[in-house]
């Protein structure tokens, strides 16, 4: 018997509406994760093709690409795990269990995203630096400076401007869904 059974018709409408909103929010997050998975698989395939079908003279270049490839595989495993956590439960079957899953997901996500992001950026930076050793070998100094400077500026922009805003937005959506579920649960306890 569901936690939500036994309520009045008015309560049922508000419960149904709240459940629809939570489902819509979760669908939005899982959709972003799904397309992130698809994009990451495409990037991994491209990196694999570049690594094994292009000829490089420097082992540093191959090591750089392999570091990038391993980093992308780690990120892919992380977003696949998050996708499965959010997508495996049906909210209407056991809302209390779903709420617990969402709370656990939020706690783990915050902890994981914090340290993983910096490891991810460090590994990608190292991989790119090693990759560009050979690629920019014959380039003029000003072009090397522009290339490395652009990469550094891009990573700083992502790290200090874009990342906090993206994760804050997702965190607010998760908090809203959790709050709605907690209020619903309190109504019927």
Order of alpha helices (4+ residues) and beta strands (2+ residues): alpha-alpha-alpha-alpha-alpha
